[in-house]
Amino acid sequence: MLPRNLLIRQPFLQGAKNAINGFFVRRRLTVKRPIPVLAWVLMAGSACPQIPDDLAALYRYDPATPLNIEQKELASRKGYRLYSISYALPKGGHMPGLLVTPTEPGRKPAIVWMHSGGAIRFLGNAVLMARAGAVSLLVGEAEGLSGGTAEQARDQLIADVIGLRRAADLLGAQRDVDPSRLSLVGHSSGAMMGAVAASVDDRFRSAVFEVGLLGMSIHIATSPGSWAEGVRKELGDQLPRFLTVISVVDAKNYIGHGPAIPKLFQSALQDPGVPSKDAEDFFKAATPPKELKWYDSGHDIDDIAALVDRARFLAKTLHLGNIERQLQMKNGR
């Protein structure tokens, strides 16, 4: 579930990208078909405990650090413009991605998207939302980091979370963006990192988590799949320490302490990488208000109902009134 291509080789780990990249692509798990769930959970009456300061401190940075934005227009089409974009991270490396902006004037809401398969995987969603009036910044994972230790694997994950926070910095500085209307959408590893970002940063006013679970260390430690078994075998007696080191970035440490913002969880009934219990545990751990929906799909949810549900959720929480017209046009009506 973290991006594209997890390969554990000698020596120990060849950098955080090789250590944690795309682990859902290589796993084979047995998935029980869950009973579909659709439930808004009312907001709790008491405040949630605060995230421990030693964990929250992992994602702090100086917001005055220059973003060093590099941006290039790629296309201008009916209703939107598309740009390639890259911005610097405070502790090294950079975040590449895509920026999609509506052509209509005025201050607009904005959405940060993170997909484990790369920024372009959410492009169709972003174009739909642009035509409904929202700016989108789509990212994949932090780049320019290297190393082969458990600590460097952990730091890659932390950089991804900070990259999402810096996306909020970047959008909030745009004259045509209303920073009080900011949402976050994450797929797979992006859902896990997004859950952390939305928990430690209260600028995100709603969030969508697609095919996520409670943490990388949990997956590696408990999965019966061949991928996780291979990781456990290769790490051998180094496994406990590796899991301990990366576990500080597990979403389970944060999502139960996050702001009471609306959250939509989207899970797949035939997901070979996220068993139903993992998806349900992820949902149950989150602060309300929240909703869980299931789709007849694999890990890369291709059920059109998921796109529609997500678009309507974002339009509602961002106060966009144009989404139904856009959906009808997509449907040829």
N, C-alpha and C positions, 0 to 999 in steps of 0.2 A: 504494500500500500504506500509506501513511500516510493517515490517516482521510479520509474522506468526499469531498472535493470540490476537488481541486487545480486552481486556475486561476491561470495566470501572466499578469498584465496590466501595463500601464503605470500608475504608475511601477514600474520594475524588479520588485519583489515587494510585494504588498500584505499584508505580515505573514506570519509563519511558517505560519499555518494555510492561507492561500491558496497559499503557496509550496509546501507539501509535502503538503497534504491529499489523501487518497484516490487515489493515483496509479494503483492497479490498476484502479479503476473505469473510467478513461478510456483505458487502453492496449489495443492490439490487437497481439498477438505471435503468431508461428508457433511452436507447441510440438511437439517431437518426442516420440513416445511412448517413454518409457524402459522399460528392463527392470525389473520390480518388484524391490525390494531389501528384504530383511529380515535384519538382521545385528546381533547384539549384539557390540560391539567391546570386548575386554578392556581393563582399565585399564592404562595405560602404566606401565612399571617406574620411570621417572625422573620427577622433578617438572617441571612446565611452567614456562617462563620467566615472570617477573612482568610484569604490565602496566606499561608505562613510567609513571613517576610523573606526568608532565605530562598524560597522558590520564586516569589514575585521579583526579587532582585535579579534573577537570571535574565529578565527581559527589559531591564531598565537601560536607558541610553540617553545621551544628550540630544534633545530634539533640535538643538541649534546646529548639529553636525550637517554640513552641506550635503544635499541630495545628489548633486552633480548629475542632473537629469540629461540624458541623451534621448532625443525624440525625432522621429522621421515619419512623415506622412506616407502611408502605403496606398490608400484608396479613399476616394470620396464618392459615395453612392447616395441613392435616395434615402434621406432621413438620417444619415450618419457619416462620420469620418473615422477612418482607422489609422492608427499610428503604431509603429514599433516604439518601445520605450525601455529605458534601463535607468536604474537609480542606485546610488551607492548605499551600502550598509555601514553602520557606525564602527563595527569591529573588523572591517575588511570584507571583500567580496562585493557582489552586486546582485540586484534582482532584475532579470530581464522579463519583458512581458509585452502586452498589447494594451493600447488605450482606445476605447471606443466612445465617441462623443456625439450626442445629437446635434443636428444642424440648426435646430430651432434656438432662438435666443432665450436669455433669462437664466436665473439660478435654478439648479437642478439637484435632485438627490443623486447619490452615487453608490456603487456596489464594488466591493473587492472580491475577486474570484481566485481560488487556488485549486488547480486540478493536478492530480498526481501524474497525469500523462502529458502535462505541458499546457501552457497558457492557451494555445489555440483550441483545445478541446472544449472550452466553454464559449467559443466565439459566436456560435449561432444563438445561444442564450443572450449574450451581451448585445447583439444586433437587435434582437427582439425588444430588449429593455431600452435600448437607445431610441428606437422608433416610438416607444411609449414615453420617452422623456427622461431617461436616467443615463448618467455617465458610468462607464465600467472600466476598471483597471484589472486586467487578467494577468496572473503570474503563475509560475510553476514552482521552482525551488531556487534557493540562493545558489549562486555560482561563484567561482573564484576561490573556493575553500579547498583545502587539501589536508591529507594526513591519514594515518593508519591506525589510530588508537581508539579505544572506547570513548575517551574524552573528546576526541575530534568528531566521532560519530554523534555524540551528544551535542557538540557545538554546532554541527550542521542543522540539527533539528531546532535548536534555539535560534539560529540565524533565520530559519524559515519563519518562525513566529515573529521575530523582530521585523522581518521583511513585510509581513502583513501590517504591522503597526506603522512602518514607514510609508506603506501605501496610503494609510489614513492621513499621515502627514502631508504627503504629496497632493492628495485630493483636496484636503482641507485648505491648501494654499491656492487653489484654483479660483479665479474670480467668478466662474460660472457654476461653482459647486456650493450647495447648501450643506455645510458640515454637520448640521443637526439632523440630517436625513442620510445616514450612512449604514449600509448593510454589508454582510460578509457571507460568502457562499464557498463551501469547501467540499471537494470530492476525495474520498479515500484518505490518503495521508493529509490532504488539504483539509479534510473534515477534522482530523485529530489536531493539526496545528491551528486550524481555525477555532476549535473549541478552546484551546489555550489562549489564543489572542483575544477572543471575545470575552474571556473571563478576566484577563488582566488589564484590558483596555475598554473603558466604558464609552468610548466614542461610537462603537458599533451598536446600533439601535435595534437590530434584528439579525438573525443568522439562519442559514440553511446548512445542514450537515448531511451529505449524501454518502452512504455506505461507509460510515465511520465505525470506530470501536474505541475502547478505553485506553489503548496504548500499545506501542511497539514492543515493550518488554513483556507485556502480557501475552501478546501473540506468539512471540518466540518461545516463551516459557511453556505455554499450554497447548499450542496447536498440535493436533494429531497428524497434520499434513506432512507430506514428504519434504517440502521446503524447510519448514521449521525443524523437522527431525534432522535434516542435513546440517542446518546451522548449529543445532545443539551438539551434534557429533563432531563437527569440525572445531568448534570452540573448546570442547572437552572441559577440562578443569578451569578454563578461563571464563566459562559461561556465567557462573554466578556473579562475578565481578562486572562483566560486561552488562548484564541485565540491570544490576544495581546502578551503574553509572548512567545508563540511558533512561532509567525509570523516572528520573526527576522531570522529564518532559512528557510523561504520560498524561493524557487528558484527564484521567481519573483524579489527579491531584488538584484540578482547577475547576472542572465543569460544575461541580456541586457548590462552588463558592462564587460563581459568576453573577453578573447583574441579572435582574428579572426582566430580560428582554424576550420578545416572542422568538421561539425557535421551532423550525420545521426539520424533522428528521426523516430522511427518505432512504428506505432499505429495500433490498431485492430478495425475492422469494427463492431465486435459484442462484444466489451468489456463491461461487466456489471458494471465495476467500474470506467471507465474513459470516460465520454461523449465526443462526437466528438469535441464540442466547447472547452472543457478543453484541449484536445490534441492539437488543432489548436492554442489556446492561448499560450500554452507552446512553440510551434514552432515559432510563430510570435514574441515572446518576445526575442528570442535569437539573438546574434550577428551572422552575416554571416561570411563565407559561410556555407550554411546549406541546407538540403534536408529532405523532409517528405515523407514517404511511408506508405501506408495502406495495411493491410492484412485481408483476410477472416478468422478471428480467434477470440477467446476470449482473456481474459486478459493474460493468459500464451500462448503466440503466438506459435502455433505448425505448422504454415505454413512453409514448407521447404524453400520457397522463402525468408523468413525473415533471416534464417541462411545463405543462400547463399549471399544475399545482404550484410549482416553484414560482412561475411568473405571477400568478395571482397572489401568492403569499407576499412576494416582494412589492407588488403594486399596492397591496393593502397597508403594509407596514411603512412604506415610503410615501404614501399618499399620492399615488399616481392614478389618474382617472382614465387613462387611455388604453389600458391593457386589453380590455375585451374587444375593442375594435381591431387591435393588432392581431389578436388570436383568430378573430373571424377572417381577417385578410389572409393569414397563414393557411386557414382552412378552405380558402378559395371562395369565401362568401363576401 
